[in-house]
Amino acid sequence: MAHAPQIKVPATYMRGGTSKGVFFSLKDLPVAAQVAGAARDALLLRVIGSPDPYGKQTDGMGGATSSTSKTVILAKSDKTDHDVDYLFGQVAIDKAFVDWSGNCGNLTAAVGAFAISNGLVDAERVPADGIAVIRIWQANIEKTIVAHVPMTNGEVQETGDFELDGVTFPAAEVLVDFIDPADGDGAMFPTGNVVDDLEVPGVGTFKVTMINAGIPTIFLNAEEIGYTGAELQEAINGDPAALERFETIRAHGAIKMGLIQNVEEAVARQHTPKVAFVAKPIDYRSSSDKPVAAADIDLLVRALSMGKLHHAMMGTAAVAIGSAAAISGTLVNLAAGGGERNSVIFGHPSGTLKVGAEASQVDGEWAVNKASMSRSARVLMEGWVRVPGDVI
């Protein structure tokens, strides 16, 4: 029996923040995959190595975690006030599924660098030295993001001394601004409340803050669900009952946020919403055994992504944290001590992160004008990725 030979597709493997993924220029994809649909999904699944019942993605570029099972498609923007269009696909590990429902804030840090290096940004907008201000249209959620990319001698500056907890080596700092980060067209607080009671059949009723900012996120109090907020991955990911409980909470929260109609739909919407829990600061040791002092942080946050506790913090969830912290009375704000805040430093499993946000209230509706954080990015490998020719 004859088998189709492999095809090769131009691609770049990049780290952005505490995630990494395979980046493509839209024009370089096979014609059938240049439009949304089954052919595109099939290609990206095979590139990453999913679905993999072994959960390892050995036969693909994925790293068998939600942070490393990611794809990005970029194109020169046809919007006059933007430079590049950014589409993100979160690839499931053990299912034949690509979730297009949200953004990846971490990989956003790499979008500007890829766009510059691959000629997607007009030359007059890129200085030889200094900072290139790249205007990104985030196509998944239809929002503007601005990346401040350092340049040296006409090239993207990737090396530097900026340290990001959750990333082993230092690199150049990339400041990322999320403009009007409320996700989608609805209200930032879909129920109209900064705190709700969420009834989860068979689990309990919990105080929650449900917010659309950066990415739809459901915040709970750690203490109310039996945690301190200082847990590391193994404490949650090694407990199947806990993971099932979080997924049930997530599904019922998604219904209350108006994202799905019934709990069964949550299976096809794994990337959003996120579920996270917060607590007041305590001393703990990070996953690298680095001490984190309560005095050095404003609060503790742990967040789950694609059904597992994240090893650090998703960039989009960090936007949600910063936005919620800036609004008095949310669970995030209260865990940080309450009051008016335009930035917080929070502790996550790998260390700490600072995020800032500017919030305002108009006619009773809360809005966040901008959320900002520093990340870093680096090209790991570039060339072609190969997949069997009969994939699409």
N, C-alpha and C positions, 0 to 999 in steps of 0.2 A: 504493500500500500504506500503510495507516494504521500509525502507530507510537505506542506508549504515551507519554504526556507524562512529564516528569520529576516525581519526588516529592521532597519536602524533609524531611530528618530533623534534628531538633535535635542540635547537636554543638558541641564546643569543641576548638579546635586549641591544644595546649599543648606547651611545652617542659618536660621534666623531666630534670635533670642534663644529660648531653651527648646526649640523644635528644629527639625530638619525635614526637607522634602525635595521632590523632583520638580524642577521648574522648566516650563516650555514656553516658547514663543508660539502664539496661535498659528502663525503662518507656516511654522515648521511641522505641525501635526499632519498626519495623513488626512486627505480631503474629507473623508467620512467622519473624522473626529474633530473637524473644525467647527462643527455645530453641536449643540447640546443634544444628547440622546444616548441610545443604547450603544452605538459604536464608540463614542467617546468614553463612556463608562467602562466598556469592555477593555479598551486600550489601557486606561489608567489602572484598572484592577490588575491586569497582567504585568504592567510595569512594576507595581508595588509588590506583587506576589500574593494576591488575594483572589478568592477566599482560600484560607489555609486552615484546614481542620487541626493541624498540629500547633497552630498559633505562633509560628516562628517566622513566616514570610521568607524562608530560606531561598526560594526560587524567585526572588524579586528584590527590589531596592528598599522595601520597608524594613523597619527595625523592630517590628512586633510590639510596639507601644502606640498609644494614640498620638504621642508627640513626634513619632517618626514614620507614620503611615499617612503621608500628606502629599498632595499635588497642587501645583500652581500653574495657571495658564495666563499669560500676559500678552497684551496687544497695545500698539500705539493708540492713544485715545482719540476719538473723533469729537470729543467735547472740547470746545475752545479754551476752557479754563482748567483743563486737566492734561497731564502728560501721558499717563498710562492707565489702562484698564486692567484690573486685578480680579481674577476669578479663582476661588479656592475650593478644592475638593478634598473632603476628609474621607479617606478610604477605610472601610471596615476591615478588620483583620480576618475574622472567621466567617464573614458573610459576603455574598456578591452584591455589594452595596457601596455607592459613593454618595455621601451626604453633601448637598450643595446649599444647605439651609443657613449657613452662617460663615463668619470670617475666621481666619487665624491671625490673631494679633501678633504672635511671635514672628511668623514668617513675613508679616508686613515689613519688618525691619530689613528684609533682604530684597524686597520688591524694587526699591529705588536703585539699588546697586545693580541688579540684573537688568533693569530697564536702561540704565546708562550704558552698561557694558555691551548691550545687544542692540544699540542704536534705536531704541524706542522713544528717546527723549531728544527734542530738537537741540542741536549743538549749541545754539545761542543761550540756552537755559542752563548750560553746564559750565561752570568756571574751571579753568585749569587748576587753580588752587583755591582752597576755601571750602565753602559749604554749598552744595547743590540742593536747592529746595524743590523736591519732586512732588507734584500734585497727583495723588493716586485716586482713581475712582474705584471704590470697592463694589464690584458688580453684584456680589451675593446679597448685600444688604443696602445697596444703592446709597452709599455714604462717601464723603470725602475724607481722606487721610493725607497728611503731609509728612513726608520723611525728609530729614535733614542729613544728607549724605556727605561725609568728608571726602575731599578730592585733593590729590597731590600729583603734580606734573601731568595733569590730564587724565589720571587714572583714579578709580575708586580706591580710597584708602581703607584697607581692611584690617591692617595690623595696628595695635595700639595698646594702651595700658588700662583700658576700661574693664573692670571686673564685674561679671554678672553672676550672682549665685545661681547654681544649677548648670553652669557652663565651666568646664575645667580650665580653659586657657583665656587670658585677656585678649581683647581685640579693640578696634576703633569704636567709639561711641556713636550711636545713631539715635538722635532724638526723634520720636514719633508723636505727632499730634493727631488725635482722633476728633474731627470736627463734628459737632452736633451728633454725638455718638448713639443717641437713642435708636435702637434697632427697629427697622421697619417704619410704617406710617402711623402706628398707634401711639398711645400715650406712654410716657416713660414708666408709669405705674399703671399697668393694664386694668387693675381693679379700682383705681382711684385712691388707694390707700398706701401709705408707706409701710404699714404692718398689717398683715391679715392672719386669721386663723385658718390653717389648711387642715381639713379633715381627710385622713388617709385611711380608708377602710382596712381593718385588720392590723393596722400599725399604730394609729393614734392621731391626735390633733396637735398641731405644732404652730407656734408663732413663726411667721415667715415674712421676709421682704422679697417681693417679686418685682424685678426691674428689667426694663429693656434698655440697656446701655452697653455698648460694645458687643454684647451677646446676651440674649435672654438668660437671666440667672435667678435661681431660687436660693435665698440665703436662709439658713436656720441657725439657732443658737446651739453651740456645741454641747453645752451642759444638758439641754433639754433632750438630746438624743444619746446621752451617755458618753460623751467624749470631752477631752480637755481643750482641744484645738491645737495641741502640740504633737499629734500623731504623725508618724512616718508611714510610708507606703505599706509596709508589711502588716501594720496594725489593721488596715482596712482591706487591702487587696488579698490578704490571706484568710479573710473571713467571708465565705460565700453568703452566709445569712445577712451580713451587713450590706454587702453589695446588692443583694436582692431587695433589701429594705430601702436603700437609697434609690434604686431604680423605680420602685413603687412610688416613693415620694415624688421623684422627678416626673413620672407619668401623670400623677394627679395634679401636680403643680402646673404642668403644661396645659392641662384642661382648664384650670382656673385662669391661666394667662391667655386663654383663647387661641393657643397654638395648635391644639388638636381637639377632636370631638370626643374621643374615647381612648381608654388606656391602650387598646390594641395598636393604635396608630403610633405610639411612642417607639415601637420597634423600628419603624421606617424613618424616625427622626432622632437618631442617636446623638448627633452633634449638638443639638439644641432642644430644650434649654439645658444649661449647666445647673448642677446643684452643689452648694458649698455650705460650710458651717464656720461660724465665727466665735471668737472668745476674747476675753480680756487678756492682756499679756502675762505670760509666765516664762521663766527661764526654761530653755530646752536645748538639746543638741541636734544639729541638722543631720541630714543623711550622710554628710561627709565628716561628721563628728565635730563640726565647728560649733562652738558655744554661741547661742543667741540669747542675749540678756533681755529680760523684760523691760529694763530701763531704756533700751535702744529701739523699741518698737511701740507702735500705737495699739496694735491688735494682732491677733492670730487668725489666719484664714487657711482652710484646707478645701480644695475643690476637686470634684470628680469630672473626668472627661472620658467619653466613650465607655462608661461603666467601670472605670478604675480611678483610684486616687492618683492625681497628677503628681509627678516627681518634683515639680516646682510650682509654677502658676501660669496658666494660659494667659496670653497677652490680652485677649478680649475680656476674660474674667477679671483681670487687673483693672481694665477700664470700668467694668461694672462695680468693682470694689471702690475705686476712687470716686465714681459718681455717687454711689450710695453713701459713702462716708461724708460727702459734701452736703448731704441733705439731712437736716435734723430729724431725729426720731426713727430713722431706719435701724434695723438690727446692727448693721455695719457701723453706723455712726455711734450708736450707744455702746457697742463693744470697744470703740476707740475713745470713749470718754464723753461723747455727746458734744453739743455746741457747734459753732461754725468752724468749718475746716476747708482749706483749699488744697491740702495734700495729706497723705498718711504714709507711714512706713509700716508695712505688715510683715509678719513672719510666716513663711511657708516651709514645706519640708526641706528644701535645699538651702534656706537662708532667709534673706530679707529683700524687699523691693519697695521702692518709693514710687508713688503715682499721685499725680495732681489732677484736680478737676475744678472747673468754674461752673457753679450752679446758680440758677436764679428762678424765681417764681413769678409767673405772669398770669393774672386772672385765675389764680388758684392752681395752675398747672406748673409742675416742676419741669425745668429743662436744664441740660448741661451743654454749655456752649463749646467746651473743649476739654478733653482729657489728654494728659501727656505723660510719657514715660521714656526712659532711656533703655535701649537694647543694643545689641551688636549683631553683626552678620558676617558670613565668610563663605566664599566658594570652596567646596570640598573637592569637587571633581567636575569636569566639563568634557563634552564630546558627544557621544550617542548612547542611547539606551536601546537595547535590542529586545524584540518580542517576536514570537512566532507569527508568521505572515497571515495565518488564518484566524487571528484574534478578531479582526474587524472585516 
